[in-house]
């Protein structure tokens, strides 16, 4: 029996953060203040509020110079009743409360200051702070005061609606939001209304009652049935409320009104992804065919292909993205990473070197250039790149540099090099234990390896990560039952892990006792990672062991095309032989053996058919 998992050295999660979600942005002439966009949200309010306090106090302390030609400003009633000392108390109290994270107390203090002074700027900021602190009753009073001071303010009108919604005054909220849209259209035309739709959607997303927010937005879109922004906002809200059918209907309406809108296409792909990933991929491919310059959707499409491990298809997309952004080191790095996973080593090296020219201190690029050189058995070059890797990946580079000696048939040197590495964190201790276990397995010292893994499990933050390595040792020591139990535990802890499912499935298949159960597990893994050659091999091997060699050939051929692994070649040859293609099987085995003369699976198949 043999245990096998997906030989993935890095995953899609390793892609730069730059290739994650992208916020929609467009230039605006008149910014509309919102709670989500306020200084409190951005973490700047500790600096902003003292400045605000000084501004208010300065306004209260100064008077206009006396002049014959200029009449003296009439003092407000509130200013005469409430001296600067009392105002200072409220402002400083609000500032201190805010710095300590007590937003409710801060909102209350600034609200009193705003009501006592009638200062428009303080009123606006106090209203927004009250909304952010979810003090909706106070926020409603302050927004009404703000609206009285600035009757044409779309921001004030939307803030009043936000407060009404927080108080479950749904009809009033709809009425105020509708009026805000009308005012925005009058003041700035369709662009102003579109901006306000987006602003309203942002406000609605803050509220916990998802069904109500969708209802409010649906009522607003009925007022403007030809506005794609409104339909888009409705789709976004419905998606956040997990109303997928409603979200899809709304985004389709937006695209019908504006067929080439890339933002709506990205949203539709995300909605479809939650329904059926294949539909999302098909839609993205069609839209990109009609709109080849839609880089944002192409990036989203490429990321989804990576998540399904469709490496070659993802590489095609990243090549197009890199062609459009040839001087962006993050794009070049990502393209290099995907090329590496696609076994396009020359292309990967080219992209990574270009990214390194633009970002010379990129430790990641040096690390993967070392991996490429190691894969191509250019060990001196690999050592050169690993030595150039700095923090925070220096530890990983040293580990790879040590393990590289295993491929050079020098396990004792590998052990000595790993012995010089010191783990400084629990995660590094786990990684070092796994590396040392790998060297001991190469030396045939399985009991010592098992002891190291067991010792590491006692102190590991997540012992599950060591289960696979322990199962390998147990299988080599003949403890098959214990190995299966560890893999079962791994699958139970990570039921959506394609690697764990494949490892247990392949174990059952190769053991020859639970082929059907193993094939079912391998097929589950394949659904999670359709483009993974190791999992394709497990499924094909399962069909072969079940007595279906012709079905097996399809899966195994696809696996071998993706990865010319000698063990996959051995399995494909067995399936070809079983389906009557003897000559083709012999050619495959002998060709693979010339490239991997020590592979035991190839030798076993050739010996079985007396073809050595």
Secondary structure, DSSP 8 states (H G I E B T S, - for coil): --------SS-GGGS-GGGS--------SS----TTTSTTTTT-HHHHHHHHHHHHHHHHH------SSS------HHHHHS-HHHHHHHHHHHHHHHHTT-HHHHHHHHHHHHHHH--HHHHHHHHHHHHHTT-HHHHHHHHHHHHHH-TT-HHHHHHHHHHHHHTT-HHHHHHHHHHHHHHHHHHHHHHHHHHHHHHHHHHHHTSS-HHHHHHHHHHHHHHTTT-HHHHHHHHHHHHHTT-HHHHHHHHHHHHHHSTT-HHHHHHHHHHHHHH-HHHHHHHHHHHHHH-TT-HHHHHHHHHHHHHTT-HHHHHHHHHHHHHH-TT-HHHHHHHHHHHHHTT-HHHHHHHHHHHHHHSTT-HHHHHHHHHHHHHTT-HHHHHHHHHT--TTSHHHHHHHHHHHHHHTT-HHHHHHHHHT----SHHHHHHHHHHHHHHHHHTT-HHHHHHHHHHHHTT-SSGGGGHHHHHHHHHHTT-HHHHHHHHHHHHHH-TT-HHHHHHHHHHHHHHTS-HHHHHHHHHHHHHH-TT-HHHHHHHHHHHHHTT-HHHHHHHHHHHHHH---HHHHHHHHHHHHHTT-HHHHHHHHHHHHHH-TT-HHHHHHHHHTT--
